[in-house]
Amino acid sequence: MSRSLRLVLAATVGAGLLAAVPLPQAMADGPQGDRIAVLEGDALFVKEGDMDAEWEYQDNGVKKFQLDGDRVAILKDDGSLLAKEGDLGPGWHTVNADSVTDFQIRDGRIAFTEGPDLYVVEDGLGGEIVHQADNVKKFQIDGDRVGIITTDDHLLVKEGDLGPGWLTVSENNVTGFQLHDDRIAYTEGTDLWAQEGPLDAPSVHQDSDVKKFQLEADRVGALLNNGELLVKGGDLEPGWLTVSANNVTDFKLDGDRIAYVEGDVLWAQEGELDAESFVQEEGITAFDLNADRVAVVKDGQLLVKEGDLGPGWMTLDEDSATGVQLQAAPFAAGEDVTFEDLTAIYGFLPEEATIREGLPSLNQAMADGGITTPARKAAFLATLRNESGFRYDRHEMLNPERYKGRGYIQLTNDFNYRPAGQFVGYDLIANPDAAAWLEYSAPIARWYWTVARPAMNTWADELNMGKVNRGIGYQPTPHRDAQRCNDFAAALRYFNGGELPGAVICN
């Protein structure tokens, strides 16, 4: 099975609606393979691994369900919220016995409402239940952030622990919102706004007459009331591309894939925003998209395929499916990073040929330096994204100094060039340009990470991106710090099967 599009987000389809998901406590305890969940009437079944694996019955009376790393959670018709973690066998824990109206599990936390009261649980299924607010209309958790729309249509968000600390993002008739890494998108009526960075960052108007929206990596998608689907990548400034103008009724972004429904026909594309779309199936009532799998519900049948977007459906349920969710398994330690992985995490990357050319040597350097776990890969790649954009030949164009920043890690100053040259066996003092050669750029990055600064892997294991950033030694600003920390969280989710294994330390 291809792993080239392993993703950060999964999606739940329940009652015909998609809802974002992911996550557990340690990758070793996570699913051993991709999971598929299907709802047959009110009975939930889940399978793990290959598509022809056996279904395992979970429970009945299910009103809503969600997969989250090695966790499964269900809201039952009687208002009880149950969750379990580990394998797919018995072992439900009752989070709340009888009065839950909605819930979400993500990033090690469980959030649920009892009417307008919001509660959040962390530190295990049996952790302390902490009251958050008593006037909640909608809510979402993401990383260490909690967001709510209040009953008077204000959008409040806080980050960090579960104590007080709400910040008002908007009080102008907020109708919907999404948290995604350091971005927040929300609608005021049908006007879409988005911000990135700190909670008090300015919001940027995106478009008007918006019916549905989604954030994914560096992309923003907006479905307008006239049925037009717009998507853009990069920053939050203008730059929409019309993916379809043909009466789109639903859509989902997943990595570099876009799936959308015109009437009851599902289309999908992958790659650049202007890539060609292909018909997937007709007569569908629900769909999901995750990693290299696509799933649809059609006439009660659950059809799933993996790989490219060409033909290849397998029928996994013959006649009674009503909802589906796909979830990718974590990466295996030591697995090579591909260009597709990088774009799935960070969106469009310029100079693709150069990045692809350097990946074999970069993967070798990561293996040599023990940069093979999800957290270590995430910290290293987040650093390289900001240092060089994953280009081995990158150098500071406007810096006239002889020992200016060069290569993957932007090696700077003679006191770094000299020992780095000794490590790779080349005189970088005499020829500093060689620090940006394909032969030396990746080994130098490995040296910088594991020899000159031997605690970097340990700090990554501790999810302490603040110490990693100090170790790199760039000129810090709140924006740069937040960017690297959020790049780390995005990559960690991706390599850890869609979840964060604990709280990320950014400061």
N, C-alpha and C positions, 0 to 999 in steps of 0.2 A: 504494500500500500504506500502511495506517495505521501511524504511528510512535508512537501514543499510549501504548503499553504496552511501549516498548523496555526491556529488562530487564538486570539485572546477572548473573543466573545462567543458565547453560545446564545441560543434564543429559545424561549419557550413558546409553543403554540398551544393556547388553551382557549376554548370557545371561539376559535377563529382568530385569536389575537396573538401577536408576537410580543415577548417581553424579554429584555436583556437579562443574562445571568453570568455566573462562574464560581468555585473554590474550597480547600481544607487547611490542615495545620502543617503537614510536611509532605513533600512530594513523594517520599517513599511510601506513604500511606494512601496515596491517590489511586485512581483506577489504573489497572494494568493494561487497559486497551480503551479504544474509543467506545463510548456508550451511546445507546439509542433508547429513548423512552417513548412508549406509545400508550395512549389512552384508548381503551375499548369501552365505550359507554362511560361508566364511572370506575372501571377497573384499570389499574396501572401495571404495566409490564416494562421491564428494562432488560437489555442485553448488553454484554461487554465483550469487546474484541472484534473478531471477524463478523461480517454481516450475517453469516449462516450460523452464528452461535445461538444457543438456546435462549428463549425468553425466560425470565424469572419473574414470577408473580410478586407484586409488592403489597397491594391492598385494594380494597374497593371503597365505594362511597366517596371517591376522590373528586373534588371540585376544581382544584388547581394543583399543579405539581411543578417541581423544579429540580434539576440536577446541579450539583455544585462540587466539583472536584470529586472526593470520595463520599460526598453527602447526597442524600435524596431527601426532599421535604415534600409534604403533602398537606393541603388544607382540605378537610373532609366536610361533607354536607352538614354534619352536626356542629361545625364551628371549631373542631379540634385541630390543632397544628401539631403534626408529628414530624420528626426528623431522625435520620440515622446516618452513621458514617462507617466506612470500611467497605466490606464486600456487599453483595446484593442480597445476602441472606437475611433472616429475621433479626430484629434488634431495634425496633422503634423506640424513641424517647419522646414523651409527651411534653412539648414546649408550653402549650396552653390547652386546657381540657375542653373548652366549650364556647368561647366567645370571640374567636378570631374572625376578622372580616377580610383581611388581605395580608400577604407576607412577601418577603424577598430574602433569599440567602445569597451572600456574596462576600468575598474577601474575608472569610472567617467569622463573619457576623450574621446574625439572624434578626431581621426587623419584621415587626407585625403590628397590626392595628386592632384595637378593640373599639369599634365605632370610630370616633375622632381622636382617640388616644394612641400615640405611637410609643412602642417599646423596642429596645434593641438589646440583643444578647451577644456577648463575645466571650472568648476564653472557654470554648467547648460547648457542647449541646446543653450541659447542665449549668452553665455560667449564670452570673447574676443578671436578672432582668432589670434593665434601667429605663425608667420612664423618660421620654424625650420631650413630648409636647402633647397638649390636650385639645388642639384645634386644627387637626390635620385632615386635609382633603386628599392629597397625594403625597407619596414619599419615595425616596430612593436612597440606597447606600452604595458607595463606591470607594474602595480603598479606605482611608480614614475619614472620609467625608459622609455627612448625612444631609440630605436635602428634603424640604417639605414645601408643599403649597398649603397655606393655611385656609381656613374656612372663609376668610375675607380676601382671598386671592392674592396674598403676598408670597413671594418666594424667599425662603430663609435657608441658609446653608451654614454648616459649621464643620470644622475639621479638627482632628486630634482625638482626644479621649471622648467619653460619652457624657462629660460634665457640661455645664452651661457654656455658651459661647456663640449663639446664633448671630449671623450677619445678614442683614436684609439686602438681597441682590436686586429685587424689584418689588414694588408694591402697586404696580399698574395693571391690574386685571390679568394676572398670570393664569394661563389655561393649561400649560403643560411644560415639562422640563426634562432634561437628561444631564447627569453627571458622567464625565468620561475623562479619567486621568486629571489633568489640570484644566480641562475645559468644562464650561457650563453652557448649555443651550436652553432657551426657554421661549415660549410664545406669550406675548401680551395681546390677547384677542387672537388675531391671525398673523400678527407681526412677529417674525422670528429674529431673536437676538442671540448673540454668543459672546463669550469672554474666555480668555485663557490666562493662566498664571495665578496670582494670589486671589483670594475671595473678593477683595475690593478692587480688582482690575476693572477698567472701563469695558462696557459692553459695546459690541459693534453690530449695527443693524444688518441682517442678512437678506431678508426678503419679506414680502407681504403676501397675504392671502394663502398662508401655509396651513395645510390640513394635517400633515404628519412630518416628522423630521427625525434624523438620527446622526449621531457623532460616531465615527469609527476611525481609529488611527488619526491621520491628519485630514480626513475627509469629512465633509458635511453633506448630508442629503436632505432634500426638501421636496415633498409631494404637495403640489398646489391644488387648490380647490377645483381648478379647471382640468385636472387630470395630468398635468405636466410634471415630469420627474426631473429635478435639477440636482446635480452633484458637483462639488468642487473639492480640490485638494490643496494642501499648503496652508497658508495663513488664513485669517478670517476676513480678508479684504475681498473686493469683487473678483469674480472669475468663474461664474457658473457655466456649466456645460449641460445642455439638454440631452439627457439620456433617452427619454421617450416623451412624446407629446400626444400619445394615443390612448387617452382615457385610462391612465394607470390608477389602480385602486389600492395597491399595497406594494411595499418594497422592503429590502434589507440590504445593508452593506456588511461585508465580511472580508477583511483583508483587502485584496485588490479585486474581489468579486462583487458584483452588483446583481441582485435578483429582483425582479419586479413582475407584477401581475397586470395584464391588460384584459379586462373582463374576467374570464376564468382560465386564461392562458399564461403560463409561467415562462418568462424569458430570463436569460442570465448572460453575463459577460465577465471577462476577467482581463486584467492588465491595465492599460491606460484608460482614462475616462472615455475616450472616443473609440474604444475597441468595439468590434462587431458583437451584436447580441445574437443568441441562438435560442430557438424555442426548446423548452425542456419538456413540457407536458401540457395537455389541455384538460379542461373539466376538473380543475383542482379546487379543493375547499380549504386547504392549509398547506404550508410549506415551511421548510427550514433550510438553512445554509450554514455549514460550519466546516472549516478546513477544506479538504478536497471532497467532501460529501455533500450531496443535495438530497432532500427528502420531500415528498409530496404525499398528501392524502387525496385520493380520487375514488369516488363511489365506494367509500369505506375501505379501500385498499391503501396500504402503506407501501410506497415505492421508494427505494433508496438506491443511489449509485455513488461511486467514488472514482476519483481520477479526474480526467478532463470533463468538459461540458458536452461531449458527444453522447451518443446512445449508450445504453448499458444498465437499464433499470433492473433491480431485483425486487420481487414481491416478497415483503417480509410479513405482511398481514393481509389476509385474503379479503375480508369483508366487513370489519367492524371498527376500524380505526377512526378516531375523531380528532386526535391531537398528537403532535410529535415534537420531540426535542433531540437535537444532536449535540454531543459534547466530545471534544477531542481529548485524548489522553496526554499526559505530560511527555515531553521529550525524554529519551534515554540519555543518561550522562555520557558525554563524549561524542554525541552525534554531531556531524559537521553542520555548520551554518551555511545556508544557501542564500543567493540573492533574493529568492522568493520569500525566505524567512524575513529578511531585512525589510522588504517592501510590505509584507503582511503586518509587521510591527509599526513601521514608520511612514508608510505610504510612499509616494513617488520619490525616487532618488536619482539625481542627475549623474551623468557619466557612467551609465550602466556597464559599458565594455571595460572600463578601468576597474570598477568594483569587482566584476566577475574575474578579471585577470588576477587580481590580488587574493581572492578568497582561498585558493589552495594553500598558499604560504601562510595566510592568516590563520586558517584552521590548524595547520601544523604547529604554529607558534602557540596557539591556545592549548593544544594537546600537550605540548612540551612543558607549558607553564601550569598545568593542572587547572586551566580555566575551562572546566567541563561541566560543572553543575549549573542548574538554571540561574542561581543567584550570581555566580561568578561570570557566566556568559553575559547576563543582563548588565552587570556593572561595567564590564569591559566594553561591550558594544555601545552602551549609553555614552561612555567616555569617548570612544572613537567617533561616534556620530557627531559629537560637538567639537572634537579636535580636528577631524579631517574629512567628515562626511564619508568615511569608509574608503577613501582614496589613498593608496599607498604613496602616490607622487605629489601629494598636496604640500605646498609650502607657502609661507607668508609673502604675498606678492609685494606689499608696500613696505616691508621691513628691510632696510639696507644693511643690517648687521650681518657679519660673516656667519655667525652661528645662530641664525634665526630659526624659527619653528619649521620643521620638516617632517614628513612621513606621517604614518598613521597616528602617532602619539604627539606629533609636533614637538620633537626633540629640540631643546633650546639651550644655549650657553655652552661654552667650551668645557665647563666642569661636568656636563652631561655627555657631550660629544666624545670626550676622551675615553671614559670607561665603557661607554656603549660600543665604541670602535674596538676596544680590547675584547669585549664579549663576542662580537661577530667576526673578529679577526681581520679588521680592515681599518686603515688609518683615516678616521673621519676628521681629525684635526687638519690633515693635509687636504682632504677633499670632502668638505661637509655636504656637498650636493648628493653624495652617495647615500645619505640618510633617507632620501626619498626614492631610492632605487628599489625595484621589485625584490632584488636579492636580499636586501637588508632591512627594509621598512618594518616587516612583521617581526623578525627576531629582535629588533630594537624595541618595539612595543612590548614584547614579552619581557625583555630585560628590564625595562622601565617599571613594569608591573610586578615582577616576581623577584628580581635581584636587587635593583636599586631601592625598591619599596616593598619588602617582603611581607608586609602585613595586609596588602591590598586584598588578597583572596579571603583572608580572615574577616576583614571588614565587610566584604561582600556577603560572606556567610552570615554575618550578623545583620544583614539588610541595612547597614549603616552607610548610606550614600554620602552623608555629610563628611565622614572621615575619608572616604574614597576621594571626594572632591578636594579636600585639603591636601591629600597625598599627591594629587595630580599637580596642584600648584598654579592653577590659572587665576586670573584677576577676578575675585568673586563679586557678584552683584545679586540682589534678590531674584532678578529674572533669570540669570544664568544658573543659579543654584536650583531654582524650581524647575528649569528646563531639563537639567541633567537628572534630577530626581524623578521627574515624571517619565523621562525616557527610560530610566531604570525600571520603574514600575510597569511600564507598558511591555518591555521585553521580558520581565520576570513573569508576568501573567501569561505571556505567550509560551514561554518555555516550560511553565509549570501547569499547563493544561487549563489555562483560563482563570487562574486564581493567584492571589497573593498569599504566601504561607505565613505571614505575620505583618506587623506594622513596620513600614519603611521609615527609617530615620533620615530626615533631610537636612537637619541643621548641623 
